Amino acid sequence: MGLVVVAIAPALSLAQTTAQNSAPALRSVKSLPAPKVVARYWTALGGEKFLRAAGATTLRGTVQTAANQTGSFTLDRCAPNQLRLELVFEDDRRCLGITGASAWVQTTRDGASTLVDDIARQRLLEGWILAGYMLDAKQQGIALRSLPVVEIAGQSCYRVVFTSRERAVATGYFAADSGLLVRLESGEGVARQVFQFADYRLTNGKREPYTITLEAPGAPSLTLTVQEVIPGSKFAANHFDIPTSDPTLDVPALLARITQNQKALDERVTQYTYTLTETIRRLDGDGRVKETEVKVYEVYPLTGGTRVRKLIAVNGRPLSPVEAEKEQRRVAKFIEENEERQRKRQTGKVDDNDEAQRRRLSISQLLRACEFYNPRRESLRGRPVIVFDFRPRPNYKPTNETEKVIQKLVGTIWLDAEDEEVARVEGRFASDFKVAGGLLASLKRGAAFVFEQTRNAEGVWLPLREDFNAGIKVLLLAGLNISVENRYSDYRKFSTETQEVMGNPAGAPE
């Protein structure tokens, strides 16, 4: 099936028009702010109030490829961001699913697979656009901005760029005369897909496109012709989930082994020094990057499982001698404070502000506080994996602030089938999370993270990357949209030699 399901796009190309022919039409159409363009779209479909009450919808009809292969399709949509497209060509069945937390594909030949990285991020954004009618953008963490009016196939179109917190980007083209969405371009490269919509008809109080053309690089174009619209469809709770499982798996025993292995990995990391490259991007209200900062640290383990970061470069520039001396004093103070905390712990006087008590979310905590369901066997980075979806464990009582955070998460976890180690975790906040009851800060729904571990040449599993994207509200300040990428490299067993480097006042890497 290739990219037919993974990357969907319209078969019709943009009509080529000359500047002389298009200029008069474009001058007569004034640009509009993105929210107003989207509001006109709601009105054209049937009204915002009607859309909010419309519920789920099923479209059914015929599908034809550019090679004249014919079949049938079923497209199920459920607000705010669930979608399932099934294509059937004789003995060939293809399916794309978007759950709102993850995306997947399934084919007769290759079976089912959970999507990751850019492709997954683009499909999730498209799920909201196509199934949620672009409602509640702010609450979903989607930024909107307008582009200049353009002409497509002889009609002037407003353009709106949609950017998710995970930096997935799509551009919608809305006909200036009708307000309807006629084209959607999403992603780049292998993640790119473009939709074109035509022949809108009023059906059960709402306009639906009866012709949808789809195309993607390296895949045959498709034309979907709607024959039936079923409003108010009722779907099972797992209808949009990836339709595969492995009844032979002893899930409790597997998760118990994974938990023990992860604890051993967490302990193993404390035996290494490594390089951490941290990239922080601050985004404006339109979702565009307005500031980027890259910091490089050397990280060293300390007593009690704590780690200390030593800054060595900012934005590609090594620290000056003055900056390096200041950083060395900070590191020395941190080490002294950690030693004091460890002495208190040995005497039973645990400091409530102990860094170990308030450290970031760990995989071990996630395994303890969540329930895992829908197991399936897939492949990731060329290795066999067992994949689960996860959600908060019912009736679980959190024991600390971190576990309170976990209770807001839904997502997917990939477990290496051979070594029984956690290979990848993707999670996102299903609702807002207020820090200290909202007095300090709050994370907005849609904030998401990715964490990966990798197997080195010696067969040892260690952290590889962390990505975090969020909208944050701090005290009474304006909201802040940030993207943080952490990359781990240059792992070395901690020894006397690396300890000497840590004490180097100049702070220079080896």
C-alpha positions in Angstrom: 0.0 0.0 0.0 2.9 2.3 0.6 2.0 5.9 1.2 -1.6 5.7 -0.1 -2.9 5.6 3.5 0.1 7.0 5.3 0.1 10.2 3.2 -3.1 11.2 1.5 -3.4 14.0 -0.9 -5.6 15.3 -3.8 -5.1 14.2 -7.3 -6.0 17.5 -8.8 -3.1 19.9 -9.2 -3.4 23.7 -8.9 -4.4 25.4 -12.1 -1.6 27.5 -13.5 -2.6 31.1 -14.0 -0.7 34.1 -15.2 -0.1 37.1 -13.0 -2.0 39.3 -15.5 -5.1 37.1 -15.3 -5.1 36.6 -11.6 -4.2 40.1 -10.4 -7.7 41.8 -11.0 -9.5 39.0 -9.2 -7.2 39.0 -6.2 -7.4 42.8 -5.9 -11.1 42.5 -5.4 -10.8 40.1 -2.4 -9.5 41.6 0.9 -7.5 39.4 3.2 -9.3 38.3 6.4 -7.9 37.2 9.8 -7.6 33.5 10.2 -10.3 33.1 12.9 -12.8 35.0 10.6 -12.0 32.7 7.7 -12.6 29.6 9.8 -15.8 31.2 11.2 -17.1 31.7 7.6 -16.3 28.0 7.0 -18.5 27.0 10.0 -21.3 29.1 8.7 -21.0 27.6 5.2 -21.2 24.1 6.6 -24.3 24.7 8.7 -23.3 26.9 11.6 -21.0 26.5 14.6 -23.8 25.5 16.9 -25.0 22.8 14.5 -21.5 21.5 14.1 -20.9 21.2 17.8 -24.1 19.2 18.2 -23.6 17.1 15.0 -21.7 14.2 16.7 -20.1 11.5 14.6 -20.6 11.0 10.9 -19.9 8.2 8.4 -19.3 8.7 4.7 -19.5 5.7 2.3 -19.0 5.4 -1.4 -16.6 4.4 -4.2 -12.9 4.9 -4.7 -11.0 4.9 -7.9 -7.2 5.1 -8.4 -5.4 6.8 -11.2 -4.8 3.3 -12.7 -8.6 2.8 -12.9 -8.6 0.3 -10.0 -12.0 0.6 -8.3 -13.3 -0.2 -4.8 -15.2 1.1 -1.9 -14.5 3.3 1.0 -15.8 4.1 4.5 -14.8 7.3 6.3 -15.8 7.6 10.0 -15.3 10.9 11.8 -15.9 11.8 15.4 -15.1 15.2 17.0 -12.8 16.5 18.1 -10.0 14.5 16.4 -10.9 10.9 15.6 -10.9 9.5 12.1 -10.9 6.1 10.4 -10.6 5.7 6.6 -11.0 2.2 5.2 -10.4 1.4 1.5 -11.3 -2.0 0.0 -10.0 -3.2 -3.5 -11.1 -6.8 -4.1 -8.6 -8.7 -1.9 -6.7 -5.6 -0.8 -7.8 -3.7 2.3 -6.2 -0.6 3.6 -7.0 1.4 6.7 -5.8 4.7 8.3 -6.9 5.4 11.9 -6.4 8.5 14.0 -7.4 8.2 17.7 -6.6 11.7 18.8 -3.6 10.4 20.8 -1.9 8.3 18.1 -2.2 7.3 14.4 -1.9 4.0 12.6 -2.1 2.2 9.3 -3.1 -1.3 8.4 -2.8 -3.2 5.1 -3.6 -6.7 4.0 0.0 -7.3 3.0 1.9 -5.6 5.9 -0.5 -5.8 8.8 -0.9 -3.0 11.3 1.7 -0.4 12.3 1.6 2.6 14.7 2.9 5.8 13.1 5.7 7.8 14.6 7.5 11.2 14.3 6.6 13.6 11.5 4.0 11.4 9.8 2.2 10.7 13.1 2.2 14.4 14.0 0.7 15.4 10.6 -2.0 12.8 10.8 -3.0 14.0 14.3 -3.3 17.6 13.1 -5.4 16.4 10.1 -7.7 14.5 12.4 -8.6 17.7 14.2 -9.1 19.6 10.9 -11.2 17.0 9.2 -13.1 15.4 12.1 -13.3 18.4 14.5 -14.2 21.1 11.9 -11.3 23.3 13.3 -13.3 24.0 16.4 -11.7 25.0 19.7 -8.2 25.6 18.2 -6.8 27.3 21.3 -8.0 24.5 23.6 -6.4 21.9 21.2 -3.1 23.7 21.1 -3.5 24.7 17.4 -2.2 28.2 16.2 -3.8 29.9 13.2 -2.4 32.6 10.9 -3.5 34.0 7.5 -1.5 34.1 4.3 -2.2 36.3 1.3 -5.2 35.4 -1.0 -4.4 33.2 -3.9 -6.3 32.0 -7.0 -6.9 28.2 -7.5 -8.7 27.0 -10.7 -10.2 30.4 -11.3 -11.5 31.1 -7.8 -10.0 33.3 -5.1 -9.1 31.5 -1.9 -8.2 32.6 1.6 -5.4 30.7 3.1 -5.0 29.7 6.8 -1.9 28.0 8.3 -2.6 25.6 11.2 0.4 24.8 13.5 0.2 22.3 16.3 2.3 22.4 19.5 4.3 19.6 18.1 5.0 21.8 15.0 2.9 19.9 12.5 1.8 22.3 9.9 -1.1 22.3 7.4 -2.5 25.0 5.1 -6.2 25.2 4.3 -7.6 26.9 1.2 -11.1 28.4 1.6 -13.1 29.6 -1.4 -13.7 33.4 -1.0 -17.2 33.2 -2.4 -18.6 30.2 -0.6 -16.3 30.0 2.5 -15.9 26.2 2.0 -12.6 24.3 2.4 -11.5 23.3 -1.1 -7.9 22.2 -0.5 -5.7 21.1 2.4 -2.0 20.8 2.1 -0.3 19.0 5.0 3.4 18.2 5.8 6.5 17.8 3.7 8.4 15.0 2.1 7.2 11.5 3.1 4.7 13.1 5.6 3.1 15.2 2.9 -0.5 14.8 2.0 -3.0 17.0 0.2 -6.8 16.8 0.1 -9.1 18.5 -2.4 -12.8 18.8 -1.7 -15.6 19.5 -4.3 -19.3 19.0 -5.0 -20.5 20.1 -1.5 -24.2 19.2 -0.9 -26.5 20.0 1.9 -27.2 16.7 3.7 -29.2 16.4 7.0 -28.6 20.1 7.7 -24.8 20.1 7.0 -22.8 20.5 3.8 -20.5 17.6 2.9 -18.0 17.3 0.0 -19.2 14.5 -2.3 -15.9 14.3 -4.2 -12.6 14.1 -2.4 -9.4 13.6 -4.4 -6.3 12.3 -2.7 -2.6 12.1 -3.8 0.8 11.5 -2.3 4.4 11.2 -3.6 5.1 7.7 -4.8 1.5 6.5 -4.5 -1.4 6.4 -7.0 -3.9 9.2 -6.7 -7.3 8.4 -5.4 -10.8 9.8 -6.0 -13.5 9.2 -3.4 -17.1 9.7 -4.5 -19.6 9.8 -1.7 -22.8 7.9 -2.1 -24.1 7.8 1.5 -23.9 10.2 4.5 -24.9 8.7 7.8 -25.1 11.4 10.6 -25.1 10.6 14.3 -23.1 7.4 13.9 -22.5 5.4 17.0 -19.1 3.8 17.4 -17.7 1.4 19.9 -15.2 2.8 22.4 -12.3 1.1 20.6 -13.5 1.8 17.0 -10.7 4.2 16.2 -8.0 2.1 17.9 -5.6 0.0 15.9 -7.5 -3.2 15.2 -5.0 -5.8 16.3 -3.9 -7.6 19.4 -1.8 -10.6 20.5 -3.8 -13.0 22.8 -0.7 -15.1 23.4 1.0 -12.3 25.4 1.1 -12.7 29.2 0.7 -8.9 29.7 1.1 -8.8 33.5 4.2 -10.9 33.4 5.7 -8.9 30.5 5.1 -5.6 32.2 6.5 -6.9 35.5 9.8 -7.8 33.7 9.8 -4.5 31.8 9.4 -2.6 35.1 12.4 -4.5 36.6 14.5 -3.9 33.5 13.7 -0.2 33.5 14.7 0.1 37.2 18.0 -1.5 36.3 18.4 0.9 33.4 17.6 3.9 35.6 20.4 2.7 37.9 22.7 2.0 35.0 22.5 5.6 33.8 23.8 6.8 37.1 27.1 5.0 36.3 27.7 7.1 33.1 28.7 10.6 32.2 27.3 11.9 28.9 26.7 14.9 26.8 23.3 16.6 26.8 22.3 18.9 24.0 19.2 20.9 24.9 17.4 23.0 22.3 14.6 25.3 23.5 12.4 27.0 21.0 9.9 29.7 22.0 6.9 30.1 19.6 4.8 33.1 18.9 1.0 33.1 18.9 1.0 31.9 15.3 3.1 28.9 16.0 6.2 30.2 14.4 9.6 30.0 16.1 10.6 33.4 17.5 13.6 32.4 19.5 16.0 29.4 19.6 18.6 28.6 22.3 20.9 25.6 22.2 22.9 24.6 25.3 25.4 21.8 25.6 26.1 20.2 29.0 28.3 17.5 30.4 26.3 15.5 32.8 27.8 13.6 35.8 26.3 11.2 38.3 26.3 12.1 42.0 25.6 10.1 45.2 22.0 9.2 45.6 21.1 9.0 41.9 21.2 12.7 41.4 23.0 14.2 38.3 24.7 17.5 37.8 24.8 19.4 34.6 27.8 21.4 33.6 27.2 24.0 30.9 30.0 24.0 28.3 28.5 25.9 25.3 25.6 28.1 24.3 24.4 28.5 20.7 27.6 26.9 19.4 29.9 29.1 21.4 32.1 27.7 24.2 31.8 29.5 27.6 34.3 32.3 28.1 36.8 31.8 31.0 34.7 34.1 33.2 31.5 32.2 32.4 33.2 28.9 32.8 34.5 29.8 36.3 31.0 31.0 37.4 29.5 27.7 36.1 32.2 25.7 38.0 31.3 27.5 41.2 27.6 26.6 40.6 28.4 23.0 40.0 30.6 22.8 43.2 27.8 24.3 45.2 25.3 21.8 43.8 27.6 18.9 44.7 28.0 20.2 48.3 24.2 20.6 48.7 23.7 17.0 47.3 26.2 15.6 49.8 24.3 17.3 52.6 21.0 15.9 51.4 22.6 12.4 51.4 23.8 12.8 55.0 20.3 13.9 56.0 18.8 10.9 54.3 21.2 8.5 56.1 20.1 10.0 59.4 16.4 9.7 58.5 16.0 13.5 58.0 14.7 13.5 54.4 14.5 16.9 52.9 11.1 17.6 51.4 12.8 19.6 48.8 15.2 16.8 47.9 15.8 17.0 44.1 15.3 13.2 43.9 11.8 13.7 45.3 10.8 16.3 42.7 12.7 15.0 39.6 11.0 14.7 36.3 8.7 12.0 35.2 10.4 8.6 35.0 9.4 5.6 32.9 9.3 3.5 36.0 6.6 5.8 37.5 4.6 5.6 34.2 4.7 1.8 34.3 3.3 1.9 37.8 0.6 4.5 37.5 -0.9 3.6 34.1 -2.8 0.7 32.6 -1.7 -0.7 29.2 -4.1 -2.1 26.7 -4.4 -3.2 23.0 -1.1 -5.1 22.7 0.3 -5.7 19.2 3.5 -6.8 17.6 5.2 -4.3 15.2 8.6 -3.2 14.1 10.5 0.0 15.2 13.9 1.1 13.8 14.4 -2.4 12.4 13.8 -4.2 15.7 10.7 -6.2 16.7 8.6 -4.4 19.4 5.5 -5.0 21.4 3.3 -1.9 21.4 0.6 -0.9 24.0 -1.6 2.1 24.3 -1.8 3.5 27.8 -4.1 5.6 30.0 -4.4 6.5 33.7 -5.0 3.4 35.9 -8.5 3.6 37.4 -8.7 4.2 41.1 -4.9 4.6 41.4 -3.9 7.0 44.1 -0.8 9.0 43.2 2.0 9.0 45.8 3.7 12.2 44.6 3.4 15.2 42.3 4.9 13.4 39.3 2.2 10.7 39.5 -0.4 13.4 39.5 1.0 14.5 36.2 0.9 11.0 34.9 -2.8 10.7 35.6 -3.4 13.3 32.9 -1.5 11.4 30.2 -2.6 9.1 27.4 -0.3 7.7 24.8 1.6 4.7 23.3 4.6 2.7 24.5 7.0 0.6 22.4 8.8 -2.3 24.2 11.7 -4.1 22.5 10.5 -7.7 22.1 14.0 -9.3 22.4 15.6 -7.3 25.2 12.3 -6.4 27.0 13.4 -2.8 27.4 11.3 0.4 26.8 12.3 1.6 23.3 9.9 4.6 22.9 7.1 6.4 24.8 4.7 9.0 23.4 2.3 10.8 25.7 0.1 13.8 25.7 -2.1 15.6 28.2 -5.7 14.8 27.8 -6.7 17.8 30.0 -5.1 20.8 31.6 -2.7 20.2 34.5 -2.4 22.9 37.2 0.9 23.1 39.1 0.2 23.8 42.8 -3.5 24.2 42.1 -2.8 26.7 39.3 -1.0 29.2 41.6 2.4 28.6 40.0 1.7 27.5 36.5 -0.5 25.3 34.3 0.2 23.0 31.3 -2.4 23.2 28.6 -4.2 20.2 27.2 -2.4 18.9 24.1 1.1 19.3 25.6 3.0 16.2 24.4 6.3 14.4 24.9 8.4 11.7 23.2 11.0 9.7 25.0 13.3 7.1 23.3 16.0 4.8 24.5 18.5 3.0 22.3 20.7 -0.1 22.3 24.4 0.7 21.9 27.0 -1.5 20.2 27.6 -3.4 23.5 23.9 -4.2 23.8 23.3 -1.7 26.6 20.1 0.3 26.6 20.5 4.0 27.4 18.3 7.2 26.9 18.6 8.7 23.4 16.2 11.6 23.1 13.4 13.6 24.8 11.0 16.0 23.1 8.5 18.1 24.9 6.0 20.6 23.4 3.6 22.6 25.5 1.6 25.7 26.1 2.4 27.0 29.6 0.6 29.6 31.7 2.9 31.0 34.5 1.2 33.0 37.3 -0.5 36.1 35.8 1.9 36.3 32.8 0.9 35.7 29.3 0.9 32.2 28.0 4.1 30.7 26.6 4.4 28.1 23.9 7.7 26.2 24.0 9.4 23.2 22.3 12.3 21.4 24.1 14.5 18.8 22.5 17.1 16.9 24.5 19.6 14.7 22.8 21.9 12.3 24.7 25.3 11.2 23.4 28.9 10.3 24.2 28.1 8.0 27.1 31.2 7.0 29.1 31.5 5.0 32.3 32.1 7.4 35.2 35.6 7.1 36.5 38.4 9.0 38.2 39.3 10.5 34.8 35.9 11.9 34.1 35.7 13.1 37.7 38.8 15.1 37.1 37.1 16.6 34.0 34.1 17.6 36.1 36.4 19.6 38.4 38.1 21.4 35.5 37.6 25.1 36.2 37.8 25.9 32.5 34.8 23.7 31.9 36.2 22.5 28.5 35.0 19.2 27.1 37.6 16.4 26.5 
